[in-house]
Amino acid sequence: MRIARFSSGDDVGFGLVDTDADSGQDFVSRMSGHPLLGNIQLTGERAKLEDVRLLSPVLPSKVVCIGKNYAEHVEEMKDVTGEPTDEPVVFLKPSTAVTGPNDPVFYPKASSQVDYEGELAVVVGRMGREVPAERVKEMVFGFTVANDVTARDLQRTDKQWTRAKGFDSFCPIGPWIETGLTLEDAADLRVTTTVDGEVRQDARTSALIHPIPELISYISTFMTLLPGDVVLTGTPAGVGPVEPGQRVSVAVEKVGELNNPIVTRD
């Protein structure tokens, strides 16, 4: 299932996204309740997807990110992030960085180099602490697409990543949560990032240094994961700068495509 969070008029809710077999038109069917809390039902309301505004499909308490998880990306970023490490590199983005599909990513005045980083993201479905890798599948609600936007110049000068990764709008997520994939499916998906239609990143999740079960298990050894938390699994090689006026699209095979314009704040 593709579960979206959307607004229509003054109403915000969750819905199932499906494609009409005859017309090829995408529709969203409104749900009652919250999908992460269970006991959801369809209300009977249905609208064309183009007639509603898609929002970030979840509002996480925290966004847990993994750095240096593709070997070629480690090599291209060696001057910024250093040598490879045996254990996963973990950092956080604040919940205030989260934004949705088609929402603007604001280019901050404090930076002169803002980079895209397309990624597969995992949405946590239940609380977990010290979860063994073989039980991680019980923790996963579904998968979505994310862009770990980074002020690269600030990452270099600050020597740590909080400010560079944490600006408002620096974590687009969407367009929905795909719940129909297994961890085995997610272990080999194509991830592509384009800027104004030009391919900049193109890799498969089979190249992850630390696979998803290992990542989530590792994170849970020192941080309790909560329903709705989002784990970004790392970005492949090909990261680079964007400028105001450009548009970034991140696509993950079998999950969806996330589009965001880069703008200056008035």
Secondary structure as GFF3:
##gff-version 3
##sequence-region A 1 266
A	DSSP	beta_strand	2	8	.	.	.	ID=ss1
A	DSSP	beta_strand	11	19	.	.	.	ID=ss2
A	DSSP	beta_strand	26	32	.	.	.	ID=ss3
A	DSSP	three_ten_helix	35	37	.	.	.	ID=ss4
A	DSSP	beta_strand	41	48	.	.	.	ID=ss5
A	DSSP	three_ten_helix	49	51	.	.	.	ID=ss6
A	DSSP	beta_strand	53	55	.	.	.	ID=ss7
A	DSSP	beta_strand	63	67	.	.	.	ID=ss8
A	DSSP	alpha_helix	71	76	.	.	.	ID=ss9
A	DSSP	alpha_helix	78	81	.	.	.	ID=ss10
A	DSSP	beta_strand	89	93	.	.	.	ID=ss11
A	DSSP	three_ten_helix	95	97	.	.	.	ID=ss12
A	DSSP	beta_strand	98	99	.	.	.	ID=ss13
A	DSSP	beta_strand	105	107	.	.	.	ID=ss14
A	DSSP	beta_strand	114	116	.	.	.	ID=ss15
A	DSSP	beta_strand	118	124	.	.	.	ID=ss16
A	DSSP	three_ten_helix	133	138	.	.	.	ID=ss17
A	DSSP	beta_strand	140	147	.	.	.	ID=ss18
A	DSSP	beta_strand	150	151	.	.	.	ID=ss19
A	DSSP	alpha_helix	152	158	.	.	.	ID=ss20
A	DSSP	alpha_helix	162	166	.	.	.	ID=ss21
A	DSSP	beta_strand	171	178	.	.	.	ID=ss22
A	DSSP	alpha_helix	183	186	.	.	.	ID=ss23
A	DSSP	beta_strand	190	195	.	.	.	ID=ss24
A	DSSP	beta_strand	198	204	.	.	.	ID=ss25
A	DSSP	three_ten_helix	205	207	.	.	.	ID=ss26
A	DSSP	alpha_helix	212	220	.	.	.	ID=ss27
A	DSSP	beta_strand	230	232	.	.	.	ID=ss28
A	DSSP	beta_strand	240	242	.	.	.	ID=ss29
A	DSSP	beta_strand	247	252	.	.	.	ID=ss30
A	DSSP	beta_strand	256	264	.	.	.	ID=ss31
###
